[in-house]
C-alpha cells in the first residue's frame, strides 16, 4: 500500500543557499509538529493497531509513515541545499533545541489516535500552506506544494478509518 499522490516530486536541482527559505521550512523537518513527529507517531500507532488485530488501520499507518519518511528525507536534503546540516532541531544549523519525542501523541484508543492523526494532518497542511505563502523561491515552494498533496491523501485515509470505526 502506498499513500503518495501520483505526481513526481519536483527536482531539487538548482536550489542553492538561502537563509530565508531555510528559516521558513526548517520547522517542517524536525519541529514539534514536523515530519519527524509524524513518523514516530504513526509507527507507534501502527504497532498498537497491529496488536489490536486491526490490519487495515495498521497497514494504513505504516504506509503513511513511509510517505512521511520520504518527506523527511526530501526536507533534509533541501535543508542541506539551502545551507545547513540536517540536524534534528527546529532551527538548523544551530545545534540548540534538539528534537524531543514529547510532541508525539501517545493516545492508545483507536478513535483518539485517529482524531490526533486527523488534527496532525490538518495542521501540517495549514503549516505547509503558510510556509508556501512566505517563500520567494518558487522551486522550494513547489516541493512543499507536492508534499501537501500527500498530506491531503493522508488526511482522507485517516477520516475513512475513523468513519469505519463509527
N, C-alpha and C positions, 0 to 999 in steps of 0.2 A: 504494500500500500504506500502510495506517495501522496503527500499533501502539499504540492507545489503547483503554482499556476503554469499553464502550458505555454510559457513565453520565456525565452532565454534571458539570463541576467545580462545587463549591459557590461561591456568591456571596461576594465579599469585602466586600460592603456591610455597614456597621455595625461593622467591625473598626477599633478605634482604637489609639492609642498604648499600648504595653505592653512595657516594657523586659525583663520576664522572658521573655515569649514570643519577643521579638526575639533574645535571647541563645541561646535553645534552638534556634531554627530556622536561624539565620544560617549555620552550617557547611554546611547542605544547599545553599546558594546558590553560594558560591564558596570553600568549604573544599577541602582536598586531595582529598576523596572526594565532593565535591558535584556538582551538576548541570553546572557549567562544565567540570569534568574529564571527565565522561561525554560531553558534546557533542564536545569536542575529540578524545577517544579514538575515538569511533565514526565521526566524519568521517574521521579518519586511516585507520582500518581500512576504511571504505567505499572510499576511494581505492585502497588496496592490493588489496582483493578485486576491485575492478573491473579493475585492471591484470592480475590473475591470471586474469581471464576467468570468475570465479565470480559471475554476475549475481544469483543468489538471495541469496547472502551480502551482496553489495554493496547490493542493494535493502533487505534487512532492516536492515542497519546504518544506512543513510540514514534509513529510516523511524523507527528507534529514536532517532536523533539529533534528528530533528524533534520527536518526543514529548518528549525531554529539553529541547529549546529552549522548548517550551510550559511545562514545569515551571519552567524558569529564569525565564521571564517572570512566571509566577504568583508565584514566591517573591520576585522583585524588587519586584513590586507590593505584596506582603504586607509586605515589609520597610519599604517607604515608609509604609504604613498603620500599622505598628507604631512608627514614629517615627524612622526613619533613612534616609539616602540609600542607594541600592543599589550602593555601591562594591564593587569586586571584592576583598574581603578576608574573612577568616574571621569578623571581628567588627565589622560596621558598627555605629556610624557612625565608628569610629576608623580613620583612614587609615594603618594600620600593617599589616604582614604582608600586603602585596598579593599577589594571586594569582600563582602561578607554574605554568607548564605542566609542571614537572618531575614532577608526580604522574601524568601521562598514561603509560600502559603502552605503550611503543614496540616491543613484540614485533612480529615480521613474518612468522611462520609461522602458517598458518591455525589449527591446534589451540591454539597458545599464545595467540593473540589471543582466541579464543572462551573458553578457560579463564579468561583475565583478565576478560573481559566477564561471565562467569557469577559469578566472585568479586565483581566490582564490583556487580552487581545484587543478589546475596545481601547484601552489605554495606550497600547502600542501603536495602533492605527492613528489615534489622535496625536500622539507624540511625534511619530514619523511625519505626519502631515504638517505639524507645526515646524519641525526641522526643515522640511522641504520649502516652506514659505520663507524661511530665513536665509536659505542658501543662495549664493550668487553663481556658483559653479553648476551649470546645467548637467554636467556629467555626473557629479556627485548626487544631485537631486534625482537623476534618472535611476541610479542604483537604489535609492531609498524608495522611489515610486514602485519599482519592481518588487521590493521586499514587502511593501504594503499589499500588493496583490496576493501574496502568500498569506499574510496575516488575515486578510478578509476571508480566505478559504478556511483557515483555522477557526475563525470565529463561527462560521456557518457549521463546521463539523461539530464544534462543542455545543452549539444550540440544538443540533439534531440529536446528539446523545442525551442532552438534558430532556428534550421533549419525549424521547423514547422512554425515559425513566418516569415520566409523569410528573 
